[in-house]
């Protein structure tokens, strides 16, 4: 028992000595650096334009194009296209004879120096469906934001 008391006393003294002289220092506040935006580049203003057929560059127009949008920000002019095919008979049905498919593709491009570069592509659809098919984009929910206010939407 005396041995345990000695070990505990040594531990308490060591712990007490180790804690002395150390004081919590307040953390320095993080400095926020504002992203500089050139006056020559447009800042996203929250406006998305719906493009008409005449405004769509020829390489991006095809029979499946359903919606086309455009906006400008510090990166350049952006184009967003939604392509939806009409229902087609499946070549290799899995479950029933009258299966159909509808294909969906969304692509966003950015125009820089007279060339368009794909920023992202989403591909989806409905396959092997023998029932009524409906696939559409809800135009009223399309939105583009600049959450960090750096001029890039």
VENVEN-V233349 format. One record per run of one state. SS is the DSSP state (hx for helix, st for strand, lp for the rest). FROM is the first residue (numbers start at 1). TO is the last residue. If there is no record, write none. Layout:
SS_FROM_TO / SS_FROM_TO
This chain:
lp_1_1 / hx_2_19 / lp_20_48 / st_49_50 / lp_51_52 / hx_53_55 / lp_56_57 / hx_58_60 / lp_61_64 / st_65_73 / lp_74_75 / st_76_84 / lp_85_87 / st_88_89 / lp_90_99 / st_100_112 / lp_113_114 / st_115_129 / lp_130_138 / hx_139_141 / lp_142_153
